[in-house]
Amino acid sequence: MRRTTRHPVEGANSLWHVYKTVPFWKVVKNFIVIQLARYTPFLGMKNWLYRTFLHMKVGKHTSFALMVMPDVMFPEKISVGMNTVIGYNTTILAHEYLIREYRLGEVIIGDEVLIGANSTILPGLTIGDGAIVSAGTLVHKDVPEGAFVGGNPMKVIYTKEEMLERDQQTSI
């Protein structure tokens, strides 16, 4: 279940109300910082940019691959744990603008999570510690700790217990 706060709008669709919900210059600054971070090959610099200018919580040794796109309007609602890898061209959203409302939600990504390339993470979700998200996944609900998930829509492929069992079998 996604945890988002709903904000109804009247008249035009909610995206037409965007600068009533988030300041224009904040979006401009965030866009510039995100574009710098998307193209820099220096992992430490990316994390510094995200922490310093976007107020994201980013754990030690976390790696954002090239072209990762954090939420441009509400990046401060994104938290990523330690030693996590966010794959190439992944999008992490903390907002969604719909016809009659917009929604905001925290995104919490745990420690030692692997998110494959070209994945999309929707607002209001938690991805548990040690989880693996397959490339190209639409993460539309919480991911349990240690699970291996994938697909569109996302499905649990292996639970934490099944992953531990697989690891034990391959080490024999």
N, C-alpha and C positions, 0 to 999 in steps of 0.2 A: 504494500500500500504506500503510495507516494504521499508525503507530508508537505502540502503546499498551502499557502494562504491565498484565498480567492479575493480579488478586488473587482467588483462589477463596474462597468462603465455604461454611459448612456450616449446615444447618438451613433457616431461613426465607430468602427471597430477599434479595439483597444490599442492597436499599434498607432493609430492617429493621435492617441493620448500620451504617447511615449514620453514627451518632455514635461508632462505633468507628473510622471512617475519617477523620472530620473533626470538630473540636470544635464543639459546639452554638453557643457564643457567637461563634465565627468566622463561622458561617453567618448568625447574626442580624445581626452587624455588616455583613457583605457584602451581605445583602439590603437593609438600610436605605440603604447607600451607593449600591447599584445603582438602587434606586427613586428616590432623589434625582437621580441622573445621568440616568435615563430621561426624566424630566420637565423638566429644566432646559434652556432654550434657549441657554445660554451654553457654547459649545464649549470654551473654555479652562477653564472650571470643571469640565466633565465630565472632561477629560484630567487635571486636577489631582486630582480625586476618585479616578479610577482608579489613577493613579500612587501617590498618597499613602496611600490606605487599602486598596487591593486589591493593590498591588505588581505591577500590570500594567506591561509595557514598552510605552509609547505614544510614537511618534515625533512630531516637531515638525509642526505644521499638520495633524495627523490630525483627521478629523471623524467623530464618532459622531452619527448622526441621532437624532431622538426615538425612544424605546421600544426602543432596542438593549438586548439582554439578554446580557451576558457571563456566563460560568459563575459561579454563586453559591457553589459549594463550593471551586473551585480556580482563581480568576481569575489567580493569580500564574503560571499555566502558559500565559497568553495573551500574545503579543507582536505588536504592530502597528507597522509601519514608518512612515516619514515621508510626509506629504501623501496619506494614504489616506482614502477615504470608505467608511464602513460605513452602509448604507442602513437606512431605517425598519424597525423591528420585527425586525431580524436577531438570531438567536440564535447565540452562539459557545460551544460546549461543550468542556470539557477533561476531562469524565468521562462515563461511562455505567454505570448500574447495571442489571445483567441478573439472571437468576434465580439462577445458581450462581456468579457472579463479578461484580466490578466492574472497570472498566478506566479508566486515567488516561493522558492523552497531551498533550504540548505542542501548541499551535496557534500557528503562525508565519505571519503575514500580512505580506507584503513592502511595499516602498515603492511609492507611486503605484498602489495597487490600488483598484479600484472594485467594491464589493459591493452589488448591488441589493437593494431592499426585500424583506422577508419571506423571506430566505434562512436556511438552517440550516447551520452549519459543525460537523462532527463532530470529536471529539478525535483527536489524532495526525496532523494534516495540516499541509502547507505550501502556502501560496498564493504563487506567485512574483511578483517585482517586475513591475509594469505589467499584471498580469492584470485581466480584467474578468469578474465573476460576474453573470450575468443575474438579474433579480428572481425570487424564488420558487424558487431552486435549492437542492437538497440536495447539499452538498459532502461527498462520501463518499470522495474520494481526492484526492491532491495535484493542484494546478493548476499547469501549467507556466508559467514566466515569459512574460509577454506574450500569453498565450492568452485567448480569449474562450470562456467555458463557460456552460452553462445546462441546465436541466431537472431532472427527478426520475425516474430517477437522472441525475446530472450527466453530460454528454457534452461533449467538446471540439467547439465549433462552428467556430472558426477558430484555427489555430496562430499563433504569433508571426509567422512568415514570411508567412502569408496575411493577417494584420492589417496588416503593413507594406505588402504589395502593394495592399491595399484603400485604405490611406491615400494611397499614391502615385497611384492612379487617380482618387481624388476631388479631389486637389489639382491635377490637370491641367486 
